[in-house]
Amino acid sequence: MEHQALLSALLDLAEQIGFEVRREYLGGDGGGLCRLRGKWVLFVDTGASVAEQLAQAAGALANREELESKYILPQVRQVLDEFRV
């Protein structure tokens, strides 16, 4: 699976578990998960490479318990496992 497809799958998962996904230009150095007004928001930095966006999304989602009840494609699970702490 290519990076763009993996990123799309991760962002879909984020939305499935209730995260708002916002694609914003943050200069290539931003992105990540934060809580805004009581809601989880995953910022994806459109100024970063697709590989960096993938790493940011995977890092934000890797340890989320909400994913345990979701079906995750094996290739996507492998990426999440790489970022699990």
N, C-alpha and C positions, 0 to 999 in steps of 0.2 A: 504494500500500500504506500503511495507517495505521501509526502509531508502535507500537502494541501488537503488530501482526503482524510488523513489522520486528524488534522486540525479541525476540519468540519465535523467529524464524528465526536471529538472531544467537546466542541462547542454545543452540539446537539445534546450531549449528555448533561452538560451544565444547565441547559434550559430545562431538560426533563426533571432535574432535581430542584428546580425553582430558582436558579440563579438568573439574573438579568445579564445578558452578554452585550457589552458595548464596544464597538470597534471605533477607536479614536486614534488620531495621530498624536503621539506623545513624544516625538523626537527620536524614537528608536531605542530609548533607554527605559521606558516605562512598562506598564501593564501589570496585571496581577489581580488578586482577589481582595476585595475590601467590603466592609459593611457600611452602607449608606442609608440613613434613616430607617434602620432596622431590617434592611433587605441586602442580601448578598449580591454584589455586582462584580462580574469578571470583566476587567478592562483588557482589551486586546490592542496592543500598540501597532497600528498599521504602518508605522515608520520602521518597524523591526522586520527582519527577514522572516519568511514563513517558518524556518527552523527555530528561530528565537520565539516566535509566537506560539509554536507547538510546545516548546519547553516551558513557557510561562503558563500555558493552559494546563499542561500535564502536571506541573508542579503544584498548581492551585487545586487540582482535583484529586491527586494521587491518594491522599489519606482521608477523603471524605467518606464517612460511614453511609451516607445516603446512596452511594453507588452499589453497595452490597446487594441491594434488591433489584438491580437493573441488569439486563442482558448487555454484555459488552463484547464486541467483536474481539477475537483473540489477538489481532494485531494491535488494537487499541489498548487492550489489557496489558500487553507486553510493554507498551510505552509507559503506561501508568505505573507498572511494577518497577521500571527503571527510576522513577522519581519518588517512590515510596520511601518514607523514613523509617 
